[in-house]
Amino acid sequence: MIKLYELTGNNNLIFSPYCWRIRLALLHKKVRFSSEKTAFIDIKTIPNGNFKTVPVLLDNDTAISDSYKIAEYLDATYPTQPLLFNSKELCAFSTFIEGWANALHSDIAKIAIADIYDHLQEKDKPYFKTSREAFFGDTLAEIQSKDGDTAKITLLAKLTVLDKYLDKFEFLGGTTPLYSDFIVFGTLQWLLSTSNTFQMSDFSPAVQSWFLSLKKIYDIND
């Protein structure tokens, strides 16, 4: 059985946007897997490689990281299962969506970085605090306090692109969810699962409907 190493916070909270992308990809392809709950500081102990990030997928003797590469591997290795990329055009579209969704992450960090810290396993907190405060040049509390409101406005403005698309199509994949949907879902799930202030109701009705449809299809309760 496939093992999926996922970044996990306190109370087994799965919050990494990249891990959520692959969790949904596996559910979509109906490939059995076990979740290996992993802390930040334990990533280096994952077997079969010197990995620095998760998700990591271990499939027999194959160990692979990077969420997009894992998605490509899953379609190549399990082609008779529902596809994540059902055409070259949608593969190219997913590459664009990945870049767009990743550009939302800096806003999300400013909205919820102190809240994210609170959701971490205790052993991860020193690493996270030191590395993020060095990157942003301020304390976690100050980053969220000073920049959070502006970042929320910026994020919601960027999401109007998604809103307009979903006015015309049920999913980013068209009539059925595909990997492009899972990319954006992972990003927004990260925000919703960690922020103490951002709510589902902050999204437009179209985005809310799309997000909840994915949760229903893949039986996601957290």
N, C-alpha and C positions, 0 to 999 in steps of 0.2 A: 504494500500500500504506500502511496505517496505520503511523504511527510512535508508539511508546510510550517516553516519556522516563522512565527509572527511576533511582532513587537507587542508586548503586553504590559499594561500598567497595573495599578492596584485593583484588587478584586477581579483579576483576569480580564480587565478591560482591553479589548483590541481597538486601537485607535489610529494606527499608522494608515495614511491614505493609500500607500503602495501595497500594504498587506491586504487591505480591503479589496483592492482591484483584483488580486489573485484569488482571494477567497470567493468572490462572486464568479470569477472565471471558472473555477473548479466546480462550483455549484451549477453554473450554466452548462458545462460540458458533462455533468453528471458522472464525474470521476471521483471515486472514493479517496478520501485523504484524512490524515490525522493532523490535528493542530498541535504544534510544539510551541508552547508558551515561552517567550524569550525576552529577557531584559536587555536594555541597551548594553550593559557591561558584559553580558554573556554572549554577545554575537560572535566574538572571537573564538568561542569554544565550539561552535557548530561544526560537526564532522565534515570531512571531505573538502575542506578548503579554508583559506584564510579570508573570511568574509568580513566586510566592514559595515554592511547594511543588510536589512531584511526588507522584503521577504527573501527567503532561500527555500527553494524547492528541491527535495531529495527524492529521486525516483530510481529505485534500485541503485545502480552505480553512478547515476548522473546527478550532479549537484550544480544548481544554477541559481544565480541571483540576478537582480534587476527585473522589475515587474514586467516591462515590455518584452524582454527577452524570454521570460517565463511564459508569457501568453503565446508568443510565437512558437515556443517549444511544445506547448500543449496542443496546439492545432496540428503541428507537424507529427507529433507522436501519437495523437489520438484523433485521426482524421475522420473516423466514422461517428464520433460523438458530435453534438451540436458545435458548430464553428464559432469562433470569436471574431474572425475576419472572413466574411464570406465572399469577398472580392478584392482585387488589387486596389480598386478605388476606395473601398472602405478601410483598407489597411493604411492607405495614404491619409485618409480623413482622420483615422485614429492617431496618427503621428501628429497631426495638427492639433487635435483635441488634447493630447498629452501635454504639448507645449503651452497651450492656453490654460489648462487646468493647473499645471505646475506654477504658472505665473500668479495664481491666486494664493499660493502658500505663504508668501511674505505678509499679505494682509491678514490671513488667518492667524499667523504667529503673533502679530501685534494685537489682534483682538483677544487672544486666549492664552498667551504664553505663560502667564502666571497660573492660570487654571490648569493648563497642561501639566505644569510642575506638580500641582496638588494631586493629580491623578496618577503620578508615577509610583512605581515600587520604591520603597525607601532607599534601597541600594543604588538606584539610578539617579537619585536627586542631586548628589554632589557633582556628578559628571555633567548632568543637564544644566544645572545652574552655572557652573564655571564656563562651559563651552558657549552657552547662549548669551551670557552676559558679556563675554569677550567679543562675540560676533557683533552684538548690537551696541556695545559700549555703554550699557546702562543696566540697572537692576531689572529683574523680571517684573516686579511690581510697577516700577516707573514706566517701563515700556508699554505695558498694558494700560496703565492709567493715562499716560500722555498721548499715546498714539491709537488706542483702541477705537475710539469713536470715529476718528477720521478714516481709519482702516475699514471700518464697517461700511461707511458711505462709499468708499472706493470699491470694496468687494461687491456690494449690491449693484453698483453701476456696471461693473464688468459682467455681472450675471444677467444683464439685460440681453446680452447676445444669446445666452441659453434660453431665456424667456421667449424671445422672438422665434427661435427655432422650434421650440416646443408648441408654439401656437399653430404650427403647420404639420408637425410630425409627433406621433405618440412617443417615440424613443429617438435617441440620436442615431441608432441603427435603422430607423425607419419604422417598420411595423413590428419589429421584435428587438429586444435588447441585444446589444453586441458589446465588444470590448470598449468601444468609445463611451458607452453608458457607464460602464464599471469604473472607468478612469475618473469621471466627474463625480459619480456617486461616492467613491472613496475619499475624494477631497472634501465633499460636504459632510460626509459621515464623521470625518476627523473633527470638523468644527463642532457639529452638534453633540458629539459624544464627550467633548472636553470642556466646552465653554459653559460658564455658569450664567451667562447673560443672553447669548444668542439663542433664539428660538426658531422652531420650524416656521412659525407665523411670520418671521421676518422675510421669508422667501415669497416670491410671487405665487399666485394660485397655480399657475402652470408648472412651476418648478416643484411646488409641494406635491401636486398630483403625480408628476413623473417620479419623484423620489419615493413616495409611498407605494406606487405601483411596483417599483423594483423590490422594495422590502417585502411586499406581499408575494410576489412571484417566487422569490428565493427564501421565503420564510425567515426573515431576519427580524428578530424581536428586540435586539439591543441597539 
